[in-house]
């Protein structure tokens, strides 16, 4: 069976996979507990293999045993949505205050499709495949929880390779892209709180205004990034929220002012430097204003590092399955974060981007992932499922040849 044959077979499932995706799109759930989502996924893979459920979160590992002995390959599909109120106008739009604005509904459908393709041809499978259906990718560490619970070992052995796909609403439909080495950033965050002394706005000298040092700090952090880090090893610190005072009063100096920022780096060294330099800077600003400051750093995902051999496999499988012109080798990583990084930190593998910009929309102006207007063309699901299945077959076939 050729990889082109797998693509043809996957496309016979296309309408069913679209329906599953649209069902999932209407029941988005947030975080690590996704009971309705998991119920729909499990119904779609019933009878395809052995299911192992997490003891603490709503995750599942589907284990498909091959007809021939061999190693194990891991595939991952994430399941969680975002706390975003959907505004797409789609007839299957969500209405519960959450939204699959990052395409995880498509990822689940791809994982389900891959499961059916692999199970249908399991007699030809020279080893085992584990397919993870994972909650909590969006900043909740779902992959780390599944690893801690040894759900990558449900076949009884460490996988030799791991693969995942991520769709983008602003990339050309059907195009695959990736690169060797760093693909996505380590993503963490910080919360900063300046503590002063409140008072009347007409007499600021009798108070300790926390707003001024907060504003100074927000600007100074950008200068720190520009002056203390190489432009060729990027660092991003972006403030996402600020809080101070009461918007019903203008003549009150508050006691507290705070802000939160996301931190993106491409090395452990720079992550640690950001923490060190930021703490020194913020303490200095607070001291200069006679205030106190509290700085809290949130846990960071790892840098997502693609294995060179795994990317070689991605490139030749896409060529064999879809023909020329469907893969672009990305020159640079992106600053988004992804907990698939924890998986490939343990298991050599590759993460692949896939364009899903709908027809009639210019990718350059399309609403991006995480927007409440983001739309994804679900005609790409079958090809994504075929790629996942083909990568699993290819890795196991190569391993069987020694």
N, C-alpha and C positions, 0 to 999 in steps of 0.2 A: 504494500500500500504506500503510495507516494504522498508527500505532504500536499501536493495539489489535489489529490483525491480527498484528503481530510478536509480541505477548504470546501470542496464541492459538497461533501456530506454535511458539513456544518451549515451550509447555506440552505439545506433542506429543513433545518431546524429554525431558520431565521424568524419566521412569524411567531412560533411558539416562544422563542427567547425574547422577542420584543414584548409579547404579552406579559411574560414573567417580569420583565424590567418595569413595565408600566404599572403592574400590580404593586411591585416594591416601591415605585416612586410615590404612590399614594399613601403609603404607611411609613413614612420616614421616622426614625427614632434616633436618639442622641446618646452618645457616650458608650458605656460598657454593657448596658442592659437593654437589649433589643428583642424582647420576646416575640412580638408579632413578626418582625423581620425574619428571625431565625426559624419560626414556624413555617413561613412561606418557603424559605430556602430548603428546609429539610423535606418538605412535601415534594419538592422538585427533584431531589436526588435520592428519594426513597428506593431502596433495593439495589443501589449501584455499588455498595461496598459497606464496610464497617464504619459506624459513626461513633466518635468519641466526643462527649460533651465536657465542657469545662465545669469545674466544681464551684467557681466563683463568678464567672461572667458568661454572657450568652454567646459563646463561641463554639464552633464545631470543627472537627477534623475528620474528613472523609478519607478512608483508607481503601484504595482499590488495589487488590492483589493481582499481579500479573500471572499469566499462564506459565511463565518460565521464571526460574529463580534469578535474582539479581539485586542490585542496589535500589535505593529509593530516591525519588525526585519530589520536591515540595513545590506546590503552586499556591499562591495566596490571592484571595479576593476579600477586600474590606467591605464592611456593611453599614457603617454608621453615617448619619446625616449631620447637617449643620443646623444651628439655632437661627434660621433665616426664614422670614416670611416670604413665600414664593410669589413672584409677580411675572410669570411667563405667559399667562393666558392659555396654557395648554389645557386640553380637555381632560387630561389625567393629572393636573397639578395637585400638589398637596394642599391641605387646608388646615393642618393642625399646628402651625407655627414652626414647623421644621421643614427642611428641604434637602433633597439630594442635589445640592448645588455643586458638588465636586465629582459627580458621576459614579458614585459607588454603587448605585442601582445597576448601572451597566457592568461594573466589575463583577457583581454577583451573578448576573446573567451569563457573563463570559465564563465564570467558574463553573456554573451549572452546565453550560454547553460543553465545556472541556470534559467535565465528569462523564457526560453521556457518550462523547466520542471515545474516551479512553476505555470506559466500561464495555462499550460495544465491541471493541477490538482488544480486550484484555488478554485473549489467548496469544496475541502477537507481542504482548508487553513483556519485555525481558527484565522484569523487576517489579517494583511497586511504585504507586503514586499516592501522595498525600495532598489533599486539597483543603486548605484552611479557609473557613469563612469566619472572618475576624471582625469583632467590634472595636470601637475605641481608637481608630487610627488618628482621628482629628484631635490630637493633643492629649489623649487619655492613656497612651502606652499599651494598647491592646496587644500588640505583637510581643512586647516584653512579658506580659502576663502569660500568654500562651507558651512562650519559651520557658518561663519559670515553671509552668505546669507540665513541661516535657511533651507538649502536644506535637512537637516535630519528631518525636520518637515513637509514635504509635505503631509504626511498622516493625519496631524492634531494632532499628538501626538508624544511625545518623544519615540524613540525606546527603547525597553527593552534589546536589545542585538545587537552587531555588530560583523561581521566576515569578514575576508579577507584571501586570500591565496597568497603566493609568491613562485615562482618557482626558482630553482637553477640549473645551468648547471653542477655543480660539485657534486651534491648529487645523490645517486642511484635512478634510475628511479622508480617512483610510490610510493616511501616511503614518509610518512608524518612525520613531527616532530614539536614539540613545547614544551613549559614549562609554569608552573605557575609563575607569577611575572615578573620580568624584562626579556624581550626577546631580545630587541634591545636598543642600546645606544641613549642618547641625542647626536645629531650631529650638531655641529656648526663649526665656523672657525674664523681665525684671519688673519689680514694683518698687517705687521710690516714694517715701513719705517724709515731707518736711514738717517738723513740729515747732511751732512758734508760740506766740501769746496773742490772743485776740484783743480787739479793741475797736474804737470808733474810727471811721475812715478819715475824719477831719484831723486826727492827732496820731499819725502813724509813728511818730517818734516815741510815743508811749507804749507802743506794741512791738511785737516781733512778727512782721508780715511774712508768712511762708510762701506767698504767691511769687514775689520777686525772685527769690532764689530758685524756685521751681522753674520759672521761665528761663532764668539764666542757665540752669542745668540742662534743660532740653536743648538749648542752642549749643552749649559747651560739649555735649555728647557728640554732636555731629562734627565739631572741630576735632575732638579727640580721635574719631574714626579717620578723618582725613590726614591728620598729622602723625598718628602713632602706628598706623597700619599700612602695609604696602598696598598699592593699587592693584598689584598682581596677585594678591591673596585676599580677596574681598571680605569685608566685614560690613554688615548692615545692622544698624540700630534704628528702629522706627517707632516713634511714640504713637500708640493707638488710642489712648484715652487720657484725659486729665480731669481732676475733680478738685474743686476748691470753693468754699463759700456757698451761699444760697442765692439762687437766681431771682429771688423776690426782693433782695436787698442789695443796695450798692454802697451803703455807708458803713458796712461792718467788715472789719478785718478778721478773717477766720483764724482759728488756731492751727488748722492742718491743711496742707495742700499735697496732693499726690498725683502720680502718673504711672502708667504702665507702658512698657515698650517690648517689642519683639527683638530678639537677637539672632542673627544668622552668621555663621562662620563656616569655613571649609577645613578646619583643623582643630584638634583638641587643644593645641597650643594657643591658638587665637581665642578659643572659648575661655580659657583660663586667663588670658591677658585682658579680655574684655571685663571679666569680673574684677580683676585686680585694679586696672586703670580706672574703671567706673567708680569703684568704691573709694579710691584715693581722691578722684575728682569731686565726687559728691560730698564727701566729708570736708574737703577744702572749702567748697562753696558754702556749706552749712556753717562752718566755723567762721567764715568771713562775715556772715550775716548774724552771727550769735545765736544760731538755732541748732537743733538736733535733726539728724536725718536717719531714717531706717531704710536699708537696701536689702531687698529679698530677691534672690535669683531662683527661678523655677527650673526644674530638671530639663535637660536638653536631649533631644534625639541625637543620634549619631550622624556623622556624615555618611550619606549613602554612596558606597564604593562599589562600582560594577567590576566584576572579575573579567580580565582580558579574554580568557578562554570562553567564558559564558557569552560575552558580546560577539566573539567570532561565531559562536553557534547561532545567536540571534540573527546575525547578518546573513548567514548562508541558508538558514531555514526560511527566512522571509523571501530570499531570492528563489529558493526551490518551490515554495508554496504559492507565491503571488506573482512571481516574475520580476523583472527589473523595474526600478523607479519607485518602489514603495518604501524604501528605507533611506533616511538621511542620518549621517554621522554628525552629531551635534558638536560644534567647536567648543562650547562652554557649558558649564553646569548652570542650573537655576538655583535661586536662593530659597525656594520652597523647601519645607521639611517633610519627612516621611518616615514612619517607624518600620517600614520594610528594611531600613538601614540596619536595624538590630538583627534581622534575619540574615542578611548577607555579611554581617560582621562575624557570624558564626558558621554560615554555610556559603561557599562560593556560589555566586549567582549573578543575575542581571535584572534590572528594572527597565521597562520599555514604555515610552510614551506613545500614545495613539491619538491622532486627530479625529475629532467628532463634531466639527463645525457643520451645522445643517446646511443643506442646499439653499441658495438664495441669500445667504448671509456672508458678508466679507469677513474672513478670519481676522483681518487686521483691525476691524472695528467691532467684532463680536464681543458680547458680554463674557467676561472671563470666569473661570472656575471661582466659586464662592460668591459670585454675584447672585442676587435674588432673581435676576433675569437670565441667568445662564441656561442655555439649551444645548442638548446633546443629541446628535443624530443616531438613533438606535439601530440603524442599518449596519453599523460597524460591529455589532456584537458578535455576529457569526464569525467574522474574520478574527476577532480577538480570541474567541474560543478555540478556533482552529490553530492559532499561533501557540497558545498555551499547551494544547494537546500535542502539537508537533514538537515543541521543545522538549516535552517530557519523553516522547518516543525517541527523539534524536539522542538525548543524553544517555538513555538506557541502552540504545543500540550501540553507541560508541563504547560504553563501559563493557558491554558483552564481548567486544572485539579485543579487549585487553589493551 
